[in-house]
């Protein structure tokens, strides 16, 4: 027992020692910049606040690093010593990645600068500036581009190492430009969010308002787009654009309370400003964009769950609704590029998107984890080709997955933006330095719902030193050209099946879509707007964590309820659920309403009526034969009601039923069901046969009672006679 306790204590001490110096050693590699720059570093926290300059050249006289040291402990620290350390340059991206994972003490053994020792009270912070002659330290490789590791560490005589944080610095030697062929870089800039409406006239929440205000996420992404060199391609969800457009007028937030119309909101001025700014950007001849399918639907899940084929295809409808985005942007066409969630796709979806002209996907944007580099000692160009199952080749472009993870972290935390910037510069410089004489292409794409610090986003697009030394901005179309494609990438098997929207979840989507497609045909011009409710439920946004999936089912319930409300705008008028039928026959009066406004126009419907079970009532025809089902067609104007009179009678030989259920089914003229409702009929009469049977039964009863009376009188007389004889 004592040995086990000693071993456990030793393991605990070792773990504390590792995390006290560089706790990122226990984190994932591409962890967010926050994990690299601001960590729980044992006793102290070190946050890097500035590195000047961010790139070194022979003209650099001094390297200055500013940091903030915070004592997280409960005791005062005396004689705190802060140092700036460095190590030898990286040779490959894999070495850089190993450094980011391990962050070992041995990686930076040499000292660049030291600050004067100081004391630090519990909870107190102190700024530190470290300066060094950069040229002497990094001018080791003439004529080359180099990436070096840096570290800022803290220690004290009493406790030893207190903590540390790592970063990176690039050095561009004199005449390096002569031997470097810059990497052509292009950016994909996502303007995508989650669903904010359930149906076109009802908002699920008001979260979009905070995203498009002056400091909101979507506003920051637009504000960063000052570059006009064509290197940025916007990825836009037309569903987001229509949500923003809806906020330009008064809009309503749904309520979870029954019969509560919800909260009405006034028109949002930020919505008009945001859309106007976006339109201005895309009007620039050098600007580029592509549209996702409406709602950024999970294309792979729709293909794998039979929602991509047939006339009612939800995937086709989502692609067709790209036109809504084009109309709002006042553009005629979009780049035919498909970007599935996470940049991963299966062969079946590639085949579907390429083969179907209505979907029009000619280029695929995929993760470098799925378009993997072959065994080359450098990062290959981004563009290649993939094959369909029928052998047809189509273009595929790989975005760099490592860079995506670096820039997609929370860059708004203290020190995080600086850490992400230095790592991004290091990664891109290493891509060029791995094969400096070989010109290649690179695509940088953050996460779909990227939420960056504005200054950091701007630095990605406008870093002059990087662009003048090892990067050249170019367009995504240029990267996709045959001349820039490589054979050094291979499409590998799709492994994200468990992250798709589940089959169980999509059953409700399928039912909503089938009903909405049928509903669209009752209008003079087919109106597929209700299918967009199903698209929103099938959005990529609902993929991910268990928490996100729980939220998805809650949203699905709300969207399904609001979908039903829309469908039932063409239905039986709400009111009495019962009708009276006096006698064995009569007329049922049923009123069908079209509660849509004039802009939707009239509806053409087929109405079908029968009892459940059948033949509880029959519907006489011209020959007075009882039919099981009554059918008629009607055109009902917008905002109007139509009362129909349905002749009914009790069928011959039926037994008495006091309450009969009558189903009223509404179809489009193609006999696709819209909805079903029931009314109940109370009968106060019986049929002729029933009457005959009843009268006959009463007659038999009367005869029986008469005979019993006669026998009783005869028995009394006999008893009286016997009594009189005995008395004599």
C-alpha positions in Angstrom: 0.0 0.0 0.0 2.8 2.4 0.9 4.5 1.7 -2.4 1.3 2.5 -4.3 0.9 5.7 -2.4 4.5 6.7 -3.1 4.1 5.9 -6.8 0.9 7.9 -7.1 2.4 10.8 -5.2 5.4 10.8 -7.6 3.1 10.7 -10.7 1.1 13.6 -9.3 4.3 15.6 -8.7 5.6 14.9 -12.2 2.3 16.0 -13.7 2.4 19.2 -11.6 6.0 19.9 -12.7 5.1 19.5 -16.4 2.0 21.8 -16.2 3.8 24.3 -14.1 6.3 25.0 -16.8 4.3 24.5 -20.0 0.8 23.2 -19.4 0.2 23.3 -23.2 2.1 20.0 -23.2 -1.1 18.4 -22.0 -3.2 20.2 -24.7 -3.9 19.2 -28.3 -1.5 20.5 -30.9 -3.4 22.8 -33.0 -5.2 24.0 -29.9 -6.6 27.4 -30.0 -4.2 30.4 -29.7 -5.7 31.0 -26.2 -4.4 27.6 -25.1 -0.9 28.6 -26.3 -0.9 32.2 -25.2 -2.8 32.3 -22.0 -2.6 29.2 -19.9 -2.9 28.0 -16.4 0.8 28.0 -15.9 1.2 26.8 -12.4 1.9 29.8 -10.1 2.1 32.5 -12.8 0.2 33.4 -16.0 2.2 35.0 -18.8 0.3 36.8 -21.6 2.2 38.1 -24.6 1.0 41.6 -25.5 3.2 42.6 -28.4 6.1 41.5 -30.5 7.8 44.2 -32.5 8.5 43.7 -35.3 6.4 40.6 -36.1 8.9 39.7 -38.8 12.7 40.2 -38.7 15.0 41.3 -41.5 18.7 42.4 -41.6 17.5 46.0 -41.1 15.9 45.1 -37.8 18.0 46.6 -35.0 16.0 45.5 -32.0 13.4 42.8 -31.2 11.0 43.9 -28.5 8.6 41.5 -26.7 6.1 42.8 -24.1 4.4 40.5 -21.7 2.2 40.7 -18.6 3.1 38.4 -15.6 0.3 37.6 -13.1 0.8 35.9 -9.7 -2.0 33.4 -9.4 -0.8 32.0 -6.1 -1.7 32.9 -2.5 1.9 33.8 -1.6 4.1 36.7 -2.6 6.9 35.9 -5.1 10.3 37.5 -4.7 13.1 37.9 -7.2 11.0 36.9 -10.2 13.2 36.6 -13.2 11.7 36.9 -16.8 13.7 35.8 -19.8 13.3 35.7 -23.6 14.6 32.5 -25.0 15.0 31.0 -28.5 16.1 27.9 -30.3 17.4 26.7 -33.7 15.1 27.2 -36.7 12.5 24.7 -37.8 13.3 22.5 -40.9 9.7 21.3 -41.6 6.1 22.0 -40.7 6.0 18.7 -38.8 8.8 20.0 -36.5 6.9 23.2 -35.9 3.8 21.1 -35.1 5.8 19.0 -32.7 7.0 22.1 -31.0 3.5 23.5 -30.6 2.4 20.2 -29.0 5.4 19.5 -26.7 6.6 23.0 -25.9 9.5 21.4 -24.0 12.2 23.3 -22.2 14.8 22.0 -24.5 13.3 23.7 -27.6 14.5 27.1 -26.6 17.9 26.7 -24.8 19.4 30.1 -25.7 18.8 33.4 -23.9 18.0 36.5 -25.9 17.2 38.9 -23.1 16.5 39.1 -19.4 14.5 41.6 -17.3 15.5 43.0 -14.0 14.2 40.8 -11.1 11.1 42.0 -9.3 8.6 41.0 -6.5 5.0 40.1 -7.2 2.2 40.1 -4.6 -0.6 37.5 -4.7 -3.0 38.4 -7.5 -0.8 41.2 -8.8 0.3 41.7 -12.4 3.5 43.3 -13.7 4.3 44.4 -17.3 7.7 43.3 -18.7 9.6 44.4 -21.8 12.4 42.2 -23.2 14.7 43.7 -25.9 17.4 42.0 -27.9 19.7 42.6 -30.9 17.8 40.4 -33.3 20.4 40.4 -36.2 23.1 38.7 -34.1 20.8 36.0 -33.0 18.9 35.0 -36.2 21.2 35.9 -39.1 22.6 32.4 -39.3 21.3 31.2 -42.7 22.3 33.7 -45.5 19.8 34.2 -48.3 17.1 32.0 -46.7 13.7 32.4 -45.0 13.8 30.9 -41.5 11.2 30.3 -38.7 12.5 30.2 -35.1 10.9 29.2 -31.8 10.6 31.8 -29.0 9.7 31.5 -25.4 9.1 33.9 -22.5 9.7 32.2 -19.1 9.5 33.2 -15.5 11.4 31.8 -12.5 12.4 32.7 -9.0 15.2 31.6 -6.7 12.8 30.1 -4.2 10.5 28.1 -6.5 12.5 27.7 -9.7 10.4 27.6 -12.9 7.1 29.5 -12.5 5.7 29.2 -16.0 6.2 30.1 -19.6 4.7 30.7 -23.0 5.9 29.9 -26.5 5.6 31.7 -29.8 7.4 32.1 -33.2 9.4 34.6 -35.1 10.3 34.7 -38.9 13.6 35.9 -40.2 14.0 37.0 -43.9 17.7 37.1 -44.7 19.2 39.5 -47.2 18.7 38.4 -50.8 16.2 35.8 -49.7 13.7 37.1 -52.2 16.0 36.0 -55.0 15.7 32.3 -54.0 12.1 32.4 -53.0 9.1 31.8 -55.2 6.2 33.1 -53.1 3.3 30.9 -52.2 0.0 32.0 -53.9 -2.5 32.4 -51.2 -6.3 32.8 -51.4 -8.9 33.2 -48.6 -12.4 31.9 -48.1 -14.4 34.3 -45.9 -17.5 32.7 -44.4 -20.7 34.8 -43.9 -22.7 32.0 -42.4 -24.7 31.5 -39.2 -27.4 29.2 -37.8 -31.2 29.4 -38.5 -33.0 32.4 -37.0 -36.4 31.7 -38.4 -38.7 28.7 -38.3 -40.9 29.8 -41.2 -40.6 32.8 -43.4 -42.8 35.0 -41.2 -41.7 33.9 -37.8 -38.3 34.3 -36.0 -37.1 31.6 -33.6 -34.9 34.1 -31.7 -33.5 37.6 -32.0 -29.8 36.6 -32.0 -29.1 37.9 -35.4 -29.6 41.5 -34.2 -26.5 41.3 -32.1 -24.5 39.7 -35.0 -25.1 42.6 -37.4 -24.8 45.5 -35.1 -21.6 47.6 -35.3 -19.5 45.4 -33.1 -21.2 42.1 -34.0 -19.5 39.0 -35.5 -20.9 39.4 -39.0 -20.2 43.1 -39.1 -16.5 42.6 -38.1 -16.1 40.1 -40.9 -17.4 42.6 -43.4 -15.3 45.4 -41.9 -12.1 43.5 -42.4 -12.7 43.3 -46.2 -10.8 46.4 -47.2 -8.5 44.5 -49.6 -9.3 44.8 -53.3 -6.8 42.4 -54.7 -9.3 39.5 -55.4 -7.7 37.1 -52.9 -10.9 36.8 -50.8 -13.9 34.7 -51.8 -17.0 35.1 -49.7 -18.9 32.0 -48.7 -22.5 33.2 -48.2 -25.6 31.4 -47.0 -28.7 32.8 -48.8 -30.7 31.9 -45.8 -28.7 34.4 -43.7 -29.4 37.1 -46.3 -33.1 36.5 -46.3 -33.1 36.5 -42.5 -31.4 39.9 -42.5 -33.8 41.2 -45.2 -36.8 40.1 -43.1 -35.5 42.3 -40.3 -35.7 45.4 -42.5 -39.5 45.4 -41.7 -41.3 44.7 -38.4 -40.8 41.1 -37.5 -42.2 38.7 -34.9 -40.3 36.4 -32.4 -42.3 33.2 -31.8 -43.5 32.3 -28.3 -43.5 28.9 -26.7 -46.9 29.6 -25.1 -50.0 28.3 -26.9 -52.0 30.8 -28.8 -49.4 33.5 -28.0 -48.6 35.5 -31.2 -45.1 36.3 -29.8 -43.2 39.5 -29.5 -43.2 42.0 -32.4 -40.0 43.8 -33.1 -39.5 47.1 -35.0 -37.5 47.2 -38.2 -33.8 46.9 -37.6 -31.6 49.7 -39.0 -28.5 47.6 -38.8 -30.0 45.0 -41.1 -30.3 47.6 -43.9 -26.8 48.9 -43.3 -25.2 45.4 -43.3 -26.9 44.3 -46.5 -26.0 47.6 -48.2 -22.3 47.2 -47.2 -22.3 43.6 -48.5 -23.8 44.7 -51.8 -21.2 47.4 -52.2 -18.5 44.9 -51.7 -19.7 42.3 -54.2 -20.2 45.0 -56.8 -16.5 45.5 -56.9 -15.3 43.7 -60.1 -12.5 42.0 -58.2 -14.7 40.6 -55.5 -15.7 37.0 -55.6 -18.3 34.9 -53.8 -20.1 31.6 -53.8 -23.4 30.7 -52.2 -24.1 27.6 -50.1 -27.4 25.8 -50.6 -30.2 27.6 -48.6 -29.8 27.2 -44.9 -26.4 25.7 -45.4 -28.1 22.3 -45.4 -26.2 19.2 -44.5 -25.8 18.0 -48.1 -24.1 14.7 -47.2 -26.8 13.8 -44.7 -29.6 14.6 -47.2 -28.0 12.4 -49.9 -27.5 9.5 -47.5 -31.1 9.7 -46.2 -33.0 9.9 -49.5 -33.7 13.6 -49.4 -31.7 14.5 -52.5 -33.6 12.7 -55.2 -37.0 12.8 -56.8 -39.4 15.7 -57.6 -39.6 16.7 -53.9 -35.8 16.7 -53.4 -35.0 18.9 -50.5 -31.4 19.2 -51.7 -32.5 20.4 -55.1 -34.9 22.9 -53.5 -32.1 24.3 -51.3 -29.8 24.7 -54.3 -32.6 26.3 -56.3 -33.1 28.9 -53.5 -29.6 30.2 -54.1 -31.5 32.5 -56.4 -32.9 34.3 -53.4 -29.3 35.2 -52.5 -28.4 36.3 -56.0 -31.5 38.5 -56.2 -30.7 40.2 -52.9 -27.1 40.8 -54.0 -28.3 41.9 -57.4 -26.0 39.4 -59.1 -26.7 37.0 -61.9 -24.4 34.1 -61.1 -22.2 32.6 -58.4 -19.1 30.5 -58.4 -20.2 26.8 -58.7 -18.3 25.6 -55.6 -19.6 23.2 -53.0 -18.3 23.4 -49.4 -19.7 20.7 -47.2 -19.5 20.8 -43.4 -16.0 20.5 -42.1 -14.7 20.2 -45.7 -15.4 16.5 -45.8 -17.6 14.6 -48.3 -18.4 11.0 -49.2 -18.2 9.5 -52.7 -22.0 9.2 -53.0 -22.4 13.0 -52.5 -19.7 13.9 -55.0 -21.5 11.7 -57.5 -24.8 13.3 -56.8 -23.6 16.9 -56.9 -21.6 16.4 -60.1 -24.2 14.4 -62.0 -27.2 16.6 -61.3 -27.1 19.8 -63.5 -29.6 21.5 -61.2 -27.1 21.3 -58.3 -24.3 22.6 -60.6 -21.3 21.8 -58.4 -18.1 21.9 -60.5 -15.6 22.6 -57.8 -15.3 21.1 -54.2 -13.6 22.9 -51.3 -12.3 20.1 -49.0 -10.1 19.8 -45.9 -6.5 18.9 -46.4 -7.2 16.0 -44.1 -9.4 14.5 -46.9 -7.3 15.7 -49.8 -4.2 14.4 -48.1 -0.7 15.2 -49.3 1.2 12.3 -50.8 4.7 11.5 -49.5 6.3 14.8 -50.4 8.8 16.6 -48.2 6.8 19.8 -48.6 3.1 21.0 -48.6 1.8 20.5 -52.1 -0.5 23.0 -54.0 -4.1 23.2 -53.0 -5.9 22.2 -56.2 -6.2 18.7 -57.6 -9.0 16.5 -59.2 -11.3 13.9 -57.8 -13.2 11.2 -59.6 -16.8 10.3 -59.6 -17.8 6.6 -59.5 -18.3 6.8 -63.2 -14.8 8.0 -63.8 -15.6 11.7 -64.4 -13.0 14.1 -63.1 -13.9 17.3 -61.3 -11.8 20.0 -59.5 -11.2 19.8 -55.7 -9.4 22.4 -53.6 -7.8 21.7 -50.2 -7.9 24.4 -47.5 -5.1 23.9 -44.9 -6.7 22.2 -41.9 -3.9 23.1 -39.5 -4.1 26.8 -40.4 -7.9 26.6 -40.1 -7.6 25.4 -36.5 -5.1 28.1 -35.6 -7.1 31.0 -36.9 -10.5 29.7 -35.8 -9.8 29.8 -32.1 -11.0 32.5 -29.8 -8.7 35.4 -30.8 -10.5 37.9 -28.6 -9.0 36.7 -25.4 -6.0 38.6 -24.0 -2.9 37.6 -26.0 -4.7 35.2 -28.2 -4.8 37.3 -31.4 -1.0 37.9 -31.2 -0.3 34.2 -30.6 -2.5 33.2 -33.6 -0.9 35.8 -35.8 2.6 34.6 -35.1 1.7 31.0 -35.6 -0.1 31.8 -38.9 3.0 33.7 -40.1 5.2 30.8 -39.0 3.1 28.2 -40.8 2.8 30.1 -44.1 6.5 30.9 -44.0 7.4 27.2 -43.4 5.2 26.2 -46.4 7.3 28.4 -48.6 10.6 27.6 -46.9 10.1 23.8 -47.2 10.6 24.1 -51.0 11.5 27.8 -51.7 12.2 27.3 -55.4 8.8 25.6 -56.1 5.8 27.9 -56.5 2.7 26.5 -54.9 -0.8 27.5 -53.9 -2.5 27.8 -50.5 -6.1 28.2 -49.4 -6.9 29.7 -46.0 -10.4 29.0 -44.7 -11.5 29.6 -41.1 -14.4 27.8 -39.5 -17.9 28.3 -40.9 -19.0 30.5 -38.0 -15.7 32.2 -37.4 -15.8 34.9 -34.7 -12.4 36.7 -34.9 -11.0 39.8 -33.3 -11.3 42.5 -36.0 -7.6 43.5 -35.9 -6.6 39.8 -36.3 -8.9 39.3 -39.2 -7.5 42.4 -40.9 -3.9 41.3 -40.3 -4.6 38.0 -42.1 -5.6 39.8 -45.3 -3.2 42.8 -45.1 0.1 41.7 -43.5 2.4 43.7 -45.8 5.7 42.0 -44.6 4.3 38.5 -45.4 2.9 39.5 -48.7 6.1 41.2 -49.8 8.3 38.3 -48.8 6.8 34.8 -49.1 3.1 35.2 -49.9 1.3 36.5 -53.0 -2.5 37.1 -53.0 -4.4 35.4 -55.8 -8.0 34.4 -56.5 -9.7 31.1 -55.8 -10.6 30.8 -59.5 -6.9 31.1 -60.4 -5.9 28.4 -57.9 -8.5 26.1 -59.5 -7.1 26.4 -63.0 -5.6 23.3 -64.6 -2.1 24.9 -64.7 -2.1 25.2 -60.9 -3.4 21.7 -60.1 -1.2 19.0 -58.5 -1.1 15.3 -58.5 0.4 15.2 -55.1 -2.9 15.0 -53.2 -5.2 12.0 -52.8 -8.9 11.9 -51.9 -9.2 9.6 -48.8 -12.2 7.9 -47.3 -15.0 9.9 -45.7 -14.9 9.4 -41.9 -17.4 11.9 -40.6 -20.5 9.8 -40.9 -21.1 9.8 -37.2 -21.2 13.6 -37.2 -24.0 13.9 -39.8 -27.6 14.7 -38.8 -29.0 11.4 -37.7 -31.6 9.3 -39.6 -34.0 9.6 -36.7 -33.7 13.4 -36.7 -34.2 13.6 -40.5 -37.4 11.6 -40.4 -39.2 14.7 -39.2 -37.4 16.7 -41.9 -38.6 14.2 -44.5 -42.2 14.4 -43.3 -42.1 18.3 -43.3 -40.6 18.4 -46.8 -43.1 15.9 -48.3 -46.0 17.9 -46.9 -44.5 21.3 -47.9 -43.8 20.1 -51.5 -47.4 19.0 -51.8 -48.6 22.2 -50.3 -46.6 24.3 -52.8 -48.8 23.0 -55.7 -52.1 24.4 -54.5 -51.0 27.9 -55.6 -51.3 29.1 -59.2 -47.5 29.4 -59.3 -45.9 26.7 -57.2 -44.7 28.3 -53.9 -41.8 26.3 -52.3 -41.3 28.8 -49.4 -42.6 26.3 -46.8 -39.8 23.8 -47.8 -37.4 26.3 -46.3 -38.6 25.4 -42.9 -37.3 21.9 -43.5 -34.1 23.3 -44.9 -33.5 25.2 -41.7 -34.0 22.1 -39.6 -31.5 20.3 -41.8 -28.8 22.9 -41.5 -25.2 22.0 -40.9 -25.5 24.3 -37.9 -27.1 21.4 -35.9 -24.1 19.1 -36.3 -21.6 18.8 -33.6 -21.7 18.4 -29.8 -24.4 16.7 -27.7 -25.4 20.2 -26.5 -25.9 21.3 -30.1 -27.9 18.3 -31.0 -30.2 18.8 -28.0 -30.8 22.3 -29.2 -31.5 20.9 -32.7 -34.4 18.8 -31.4 -35.8 21.8 -29.6 -35.6 23.9 -32.7 -37.1 21.1 -34.7 -40.2 21.0 -32.4 -40.7 24.7 -32.9 -40.2 24.6 -36.7 -42.5 21.6 -37.0 -45.3 23.4 -35.0 -44.9 26.6 -37.0 -44.9 24.6 -40.2 -48.2 23.0 -39.3 -49.7 26.4 -38.6 -48.8 27.5 -42.1 -50.2 24.3 -43.6 -53.5 24.7 -41.7 -54.1 28.1 -43.1 -56.0 26.1 -45.8 -58.2 23.9 -43.7 -61.6 23.5 -42.0 -62.7 26.6 -40.1 -62.1 26.3 -36.4 -65.3 26.0 -34.5 -67.7 23.3 -33.5 -66.2 19.9 -33.7 -69.7 18.2 -33.9 -72.5 18.3 -36.3 -76.1 17.1 -35.9 -77.9 14.7 -38.2 -81.7 14.5 -37.7 -83.2 11.4 -39.1 -81.5 8.9 -41.3 -80.3 11.4 -43.9 -79.4 15.0 -44.2 -76.7 17.6 -45.3 -73.4 18.3 -43.6 -72.2 21.9 -43.9 -68.4 22.2 -43.9 -66.5 25.5 -44.3 -62.9 25.5 -45.7 -60.9 28.7 -45.2 -57.9 30.2 -47.2 -56.3 32.4 -44.5 -53.4 33.5 -46.7 -53.1 37.2 -47.8 -53.7 38.5 -51.3 -50.0 38.2 -52.3 -50.2 34.4 -52.1 -53.4 34.3 -54.3 -56.1 31.6 -54.5 -55.6 27.9 -53.8 -56.9 25.0 -55.8 -57.7 22.0 -53.7 -59.3 18.6 -53.8 -61.4 17.8 -50.8 -62.1 14.2 -49.8 -64.6 13.2 -47.1 -65.3 9.8 -45.5 -66.1 8.3 -42.2 -63.7 6.5 -39.9 -64.3 3.5 -40.0 -65.8 3.7 -43.5 -69.5 3.3 -44.2 -70.7 4.7 -40.9 -72.3 7.3 -43.2 -72.6 7.1 -47.0 -72.8 9.8 -49.6 -75.6 9.4 -52.1 -74.9 10.1 -55.8 -77.2 10.9 -58.7 -78.5 7.3 -58.7 -79.0 7.5 -55.0 -76.4 4.9 -54.4 -74.4 5.3 -51.2 -70.7 6.0 -51.9 -68.0 5.5 -49.3 -66.1 8.7 -50.2 -67.2 12.1 -51.3 -64.9 14.2 -53.5 -65.0 17.7 -54.9 -62.6 20.3 -56.2 -62.6 23.9 -55.1 -60.8 27.2 -55.8 -60.7 29.4 -52.7 -59.6 33.0 -53.0 -57.1 34.5 -50.5 -58.7 35.6 -47.3 -62.0 33.9 -48.2 -64.1 30.9 -46.9 -66.0 28.3 -48.9 -68.9 26.4 -47.4 -69.7 23.1 -49.0 -72.9 21.1 -48.5 -72.4 17.3 -48.4 -75.4 15.0 -48.6 -75.2 12.0 -46.2 -77.4 9.2 -45.0 -77.2 6.2 -42.8 -76.4 3.2 -44.9 -79.0 0.4 -45.3 -78.8 -2.1 -42.6 -76.6 0.0 -40.3 -76.8 -0.2 -36.6 -77.4 2.8 -34.5 -74.3 5.0 -33.8 -74.7 8.0 -31.7 -71.4 9.6 -32.6 -69.6 9.1 -36.0 -66.2 10.4 -36.9 -65.9 12.1 -40.3 -62.5 12.8 -41.8 -61.9 15.8 -44.1 -58.8 15.4 -46.2 -57.4 18.2 -48.3 -55.2 17.4 -51.3 -53.6 19.2 -54.2 -54.9 18.4 -57.6 -52.1 15.8 -58.1 -53.7 13.9 -55.1 -50.9 14.6 -52.7 -52.2 15.1 -49.2 -52.0 18.5 -47.5 -53.7 17.8 -44.2 -56.4 15.8 -42.4 -59.0 17.0 -39.9 -62.0 15.3 -38.2 -65.5 16.4 -37.2 -68.0 14.3 -35.4 -71.6 13.8 -36.3 -74.3 13.0 -33.7 -77.3 11.1 -35.2 -80.8 11.6 -33.7 -82.6 9.2 -36.1 -82.2 5.7 -37.5 -82.5 4.1 -41.0 -85.7 2.5 -42.4 -84.4 -1.1 -41.9 -83.4 -0.1 -38.4 -86.9 1.3 -37.8 -88.6 -1.9 -39.1 -86.4 -4.0 -36.8 -87.2 -1.8 -33.9 -91.0 -1.9 -34.5 -90.9 -5.7 -35.0 -89.0 -6.1 -31.8 -91.6 -3.9 -30.0 -94.4 -6.0 -31.5 -92.8 -9.3 -30.4 -92.4 -7.8 -27.0 -96.0 -6.8 -26.8 -97.3 -10.2 -27.9 -95.0 -11.9 -25.3 -96.3 -9.7 -22.6 -99.9 -10.5 -23.6 -99.4 -14.2 -23.5 -97.8 -14.0 -20.1 -100.8 -12.0 -18.8 -103.3 -14.7 -20.1 -101.4 -17.5 -18.5 -101.3 -15.6 -15.2 -105.1 -15.1 -15.2 -105.7 -18.8 -16.0 -103.4 -19.8 -13.2 -105.2 -17.6 -10.6 -108.7 -19.1 -11.6 -107.4 -22.7 -11.2 -106.0 -21.8 -7.8 -109.3 -20.2 -6.7 -111.3 -23.3 -7.8 -109.0 -25.7 -5.9 -109.4 -23.5 -2.8 -113.2 -23.5 -3.0 -113.3 -27.4 -3.4 -111.2 -27.9 -0.3 -113.5 -25.6 1.7 -116.6 -27.7 0.8 
